[in-house]
Amino acid sequence: MVSWLYPVVLMLLAANAFRYVMPLLDGEDIASSLIMLGLSFAVAVFVVDSWIRNKKRTKKG
């Protein structure tokens, strides 16, 4: 994956997660908002992990 693409993906995930935080603050549709926040967090962790592994691999080679 291209190195500049990781921060772009993380910014898009943060914007997407913010979209699901607002209903939580209003107290409506809490279950689906929590599920989507969890999925966004899981994808963000995967992207960060891939980014770190990619940086370590390129330093070795």
C-alpha positions, 0 to 999 in steps of 0.5 A: 500500500502506498505510504501516504494512503494510510493517513488518508484512510485514518482521516476518513475513518475518523470522519466516519466514526464522528458521524456515529458519535452524534446519535450517541450524544442525542441518545437515539439509536445507540446499538447501531451506533456502537456497532459501527463505532466498533467496526470503525475502530477495528478497521483503524487498528488494522490500518495502523498495524499494517502501516507499522508493519510496512514501515518495519519491513521497508527499514529492514530491506 
